[in-house]
Amino acid sequence: MNTAFLLMAQYGGQAVIPADKVREDYFAHLTLPKFIRKINEGQLALPLVRIEASQKSAKGVHLQDLADYLDARRAEGRKEFNQMYGNAV
């Protein structure tokens, strides 16, 4: 299954998803300012796209970057699982 295709369906084919929507869907435990701060500090490996060069411009996450992030988190989870339970799956 391809994560990018699933995200395209979820977000109606948008190439850049608004940061607040990504936060709401995948990081609901964070406020928007904390979500942006964690990205800017490198605590979340998720590049932000600025629609303009201005600091106040809209921010978003490119669909492929979100797909890559989710796939990496899945791989990390599977690795942990296999370390605990062997290759049972």
Salt bridges, closest charged atoms under 4 A:
ASP20 OD1 - ARG23 NE 3.25
GLU24 OE2 - LYS21 NZ 3.43
ASP25 OD1 - LYS21 NZ 3.61
GLU76 OE1 - ARG73 NH1 3.39
